């Protein structure tokens, strides 16, 4: 995964705003690589963010300001990650083009989804998945549409907290982009169908991907539980229910869903490994969120549209 930056003299951080909490991570440039530095997580007051929409702007700004002060990130440039909600995903297969021509094509193509009232005046982003076949003149593309009103709410809180926004992206696609880049660098084949679980003490998101498209997402709020044991147990049961549904009712062959990727802090993932492995028969991969972050490069990336282009519909 790559991120954009234009003023290397400024401080740089990653900011994730979820329904229940806000997380900030210091990003340190080492040559052309990014390294994860100090981290801070704060729980949001109830109902500050509901289903990905900011309802209490002042509460969110206050949390961000506290983290900025603690980590000394005043006036820092920010890569923002927002909840995976209020979006439409679809898969198109345009003719493979150079990056500039491709962006122009996607800008025109994105207009085709604007008839939907849920994404009126939508802001678009995309992930280029590459060619499905060797020597093919086509490539697979995952497109993302988020309402401009929703995005504007996040732009405002970042601005009022005194930060400079560089990029903005839904959580699920940010992870997918990083994992996809990791697959490319390791020369490993990419699974057609897999389960992606991002989890920490306060939040877990279970997603099922089919041919590069997230077809199902389920969120569990850890703050709703009185103990870690109860939270882990419920996560285990929900995971079992989701697996059973897809293996029995959706996919014709249970073996179609045999790859699982657990993403988060490694200490927490190790605690989940045993209960989750009891529910899942297949290949399990633990991916450290910090390690994924450390693969970021400070270069222009054709797999992401920077904020300016995104606002125009690229």
Buried (B, 14 or more C-beta within 10 A) or exposed (E): BBBBBEEEEEBBBBBBBBBBBBBBBBBBEEEEEBBBBEBBBBBBEEEBBEEBBBEBBEBBBBBBBBBBEEBEBEEBBBBBBBBBBBBBBEEBEBEBBEEEEBBEBBBEBBEEBBEEEEBEEBBBBBBBBBBEEEEEEEBBBBBBBBBBEBBEBBBBBBEBBBBBBBBBBBBBBBBBBBBBBBEEEEEEEBBEBBBBBBBBBBBBBBBBBBBBBBEBBBBBBBBEBEEEEEBBEBBBEBBBEBBEEBBEEBBEEBEBBBBBBBBBBEEBBEBBEEBBEEBBBBEBBBBBBBBBBBBBBBEEBEBBBBBEBBBEBB
